[in-house]
Amino acid sequence: MYDHIGLKVKDLAASRRFYEAALAPLGHVLGSHDHSYAGIGPADAPALWLYAAKDAQGPGTHLAFRAPDHKAVAAFHKAGLKAGGTDNGGAGPRADYSPTYYAAFLIDPDGNNVEAVCP
């Protein structure tokens, strides 16, 4: 639905590790990058841009990434935890959102709430 999102991050290496790992099960890869930024998304079309900013303030942002199936939602959660994310809700149904909503939630290294969802 969105074209791209940019996040200021305190530690680019930590954020890059987290997002590369957590989003790989959803089919996203590292694209353009250097010492000050990293673009992650579908091959040849980065849509999540991370920018190094020592003065970055968080939390407050919520990002939700569409997953193709329940297995990918669980893999996102597992990979994100291994890459330094904090659990904010394991993979499972969220009937209070909708009868078929299935999601997992993580807190990234900067305190943002990141979700993978298979509606």
Helices and strands as residue ranges (DSSP letters): E 5-9, H 12-23, G 24-26, E 29-33, E 37-41, E 48-52, E 62-66, H 70-82, E 86-87, E 92-93, E 102-107, E 113-118
